Amino acid sequence: MGFGGFSMVQLGIILVIVILLFGSKKLRTLGSDLGSAIKGFKSSVSDEPSGKEQDVQRYQNLISKEERHNEQ
């Protein structure tokens, strides 16, 4: 018994058909795109802001302080 009721032979046949349809190069790029998308999603969901987000936040704080100073 394989995954979800499929045997290993059936999964192998499906894999061969997918490779024939899309080609190995297309599957490789699809895999790397999917990996980078998952990595980006995980980093956006995490609690800690990234270095880039921290820089943007510092810049916004600096601008707002300057604006408050200029208003006085």
HELIX and SHEET records of a PDB file:
HELIX    1   1 MET A    8  PHE A   22  1                                  15    
HELIX    2   2 SER A   24  VAL A   45  1                                  22    
HELIX    3   3 GLY A   51  GLU A   71  1                                  21    
END                                                                             
